[in-house]
Amino acid sequence: MTEITLAQGFLEMLRCPISNEKLSVADASLVQQVTQAIDQGVARDKLEQKIALPIEGGLVNETGNWLHPIRNGIPTLVAEEAIKLDELHA
């Protein structure tokens, strides 16, 4: 698994496009949980579409219900591509 690091000043500027909450780098256990859900075909995005592309990390909002995937070192902050976490914890 790739360790994700973002400059603190950059991270502090980012906000969740859905909730407008601050974002933090997802820990390795959450990334692993999401990766397993993607592999099992149960991870869904905001539009209820099945997530097909793997992630190498993510940014999670303060409430912990949305993960914005990081692929190829680039955070995806498009609301529709956010991964729903509520259903993964159920």
C-alpha positions as a Markdown table, in Angstrom:
| # | Residue | x | y | z |
|---|---|---|---|---|
| 1 | Met | 0.0 | 0.0 | 0.0 |
| 2 | Thr | 1.3 | 3.4 | -0.9 |
| 3 | Glu | 1.7 | 6.0 | 1.9 |
| 4 | Ile | -0.1 | 9.2 | 1.1 |
| 5 | Thr | 1.3 | 12.5 | 2.2 |
| 6 | Leu | 0.0 | 15.9 | 1.4 |
| 7 | Ala | 1.5 | 19.3 | 2.5 |
| 8 | Gln | -0.3 | 20.4 | 5.6 |
| 9 | Gly | -1.1 | 23.8 | 4.2 |
| 10 | Phe | -2.6 | 22.2 | 1.1 |
| 11 | Leu | -4.7 | 19.8 | 3.2 |
| 12 | Glu | -6.0 | 22.5 | 5.4 |
| 13 | Met | -7.4 | 24.4 | 2.4 |
| 14 | Leu | -9.3 | 21.4 | 1.1 |
| 15 | Arg | -13.0 | 20.8 | 1.9 |
| 16 | Cys | -15.4 | 18.0 | 1.2 |
| 17 | Pro | -17.4 | 19.1 | -1.9 |
| 18 | Ile | -20.5 | 17.4 | -0.3 |
| 19 | Ser | -20.4 | 18.5 | 3.3 |
| 20 | Asn | -18.0 | 21.4 | 3.2 |
| 21 | Glu | -16.1 | 19.8 | 6.1 |
| 22 | Lys | -12.4 | 19.6 | 6.5 |
| 23 | Leu | -10.7 | 16.6 | 5.0 |
| 24 | Ser | -8.0 | 14.4 | 6.5 |
| 25 | Val | -5.9 | 11.6 | 5.0 |
| 26 | Ala | -7.6 | 8.2 | 5.5 |
| 27 | Asp | -5.7 | 5.8 | 7.7 |
| 28 | Ala | -4.4 | 2.5 | 6.3 |
| 29 | Ser | -7.1 | 0.4 | 7.9 |
| 30 | Leu | -9.9 | 2.5 | 6.3 |
| 31 | Val | -8.1 | 2.4 | 2.9 |
| 32 | Gln | -7.9 | -1.4 | 3.2 |
| 33 | Gln | -11.6 | -1.7 | 4.1 |
| 34 | Val | -12.6 | 0.4 | 1.1 |
| 35 | Thr | -10.2 | -1.6 | -1.1 |
| 36 | Gln | -11.9 | -4.8 | 0.0 |
| 37 | Ala | -15.3 | -3.4 | -0.6 |
| 38 | Ile | -14.3 | -2.4 | -4.1 |
| 39 | Asp | -12.9 | -5.9 | -4.8 |
| 40 | Gln | -16.1 | -7.4 | -3.5 |
| 41 | Gly | -18.2 | -5.1 | -5.7 |
| 42 | Val | -20.1 | -3.5 | -2.8 |
| 43 | Ala | -18.5 | 0.0 | -2.7 |
| 44 | Arg | -20.7 | 2.7 | -4.2 |
| 45 | Asp | -20.3 | 6.3 | -5.0 |
| 46 | Lys | -22.6 | 9.3 | -4.4 |
| 47 | Leu | -24.7 | 8.3 | -7.5 |
| 48 | Glu | -25.0 | 4.7 | -6.2 |
| 49 | Gln | -22.7 | 3.5 | -9.0 |
| 50 | Lys | -20.4 | 0.6 | -8.3 |
| 51 | Ile | -16.7 | 1.6 | -7.8 |
| 52 | Ala | -14.5 | -0.2 | -10.3 |
| 53 | Leu | -11.2 | 1.6 | -10.1 |
| 54 | Pro | -8.8 | 0.7 | -7.2 |
| 55 | Ile | -7.7 | 3.4 | -4.9 |
| 56 | Glu | -4.3 | 4.0 | -3.3 |
| 57 | Gly | -5.6 | 6.2 | -0.6 |
| 58 | Gly | -8.3 | 8.7 | 0.2 |
| 59 | Leu | -9.3 | 11.9 | 2.0 |
| 60 | Val | -12.1 | 11.5 | 4.5 |
| 61 | Asn | -14.5 | 14.2 | 5.7 |
| 62 | Glu | -14.8 | 15.0 | 9.5 |
| 63 | Thr | -18.1 | 13.1 | 9.8 |
| 64 | Gly | -16.5 | 10.0 | 8.3 |
| 65 | Asn | -19.2 | 9.2 | 5.8 |
| 66 | Trp | -17.4 | 10.2 | 2.5 |
| 67 | Leu | -14.0 | 9.2 | 1.2 |
| 68 | His | -12.6 | 11.0 | -1.8 |
| 69 | Pro | -10.3 | 8.6 | -3.6 |
| 70 | Ile | -6.7 | 9.2 | -4.3 |
| 71 | Arg | -5.5 | 7.5 | -7.5 |
| 72 | Asn | -2.0 | 8.0 | -9.0 |
| 73 | Gly | -1.2 | 10.4 | -6.2 |
| 74 | Ile | -4.1 | 12.8 | -7.2 |
| 75 | Pro | -7.1 | 13.4 | -4.9 |
| 76 | Thr | -10.4 | 13.3 | -6.7 |
| 77 | Leu | -12.7 | 16.0 | -5.2 |
| 78 | Val | -15.6 | 15.5 | -7.5 |
| 79 | Ala | -18.7 | 15.0 | -5.4 |
| 80 | Glu | -20.2 | 12.3 | -7.6 |
| 81 | Glu | -17.1 | 10.2 | -7.3 |
| 82 | Ala | -17.0 | 10.2 | -3.5 |
| 83 | Ile | -17.2 | 6.8 | -1.9 |
| 84 | Lys | -20.0 | 6.2 | 0.6 |
| 85 | Leu | -18.6 | 5.0 | 3.9 |
| 86 | Asp | -21.9 | 4.7 | 5.9 |
| 87 | Glu | -22.8 | 1.4 | 4.1 |
| 88 | Leu | -19.3 | -0.1 | 4.6 |
| 89 | His | -19.6 | 0.2 | 8.4 |
| 90 | Ala | -23.1 | -1.3 | 8.4 |
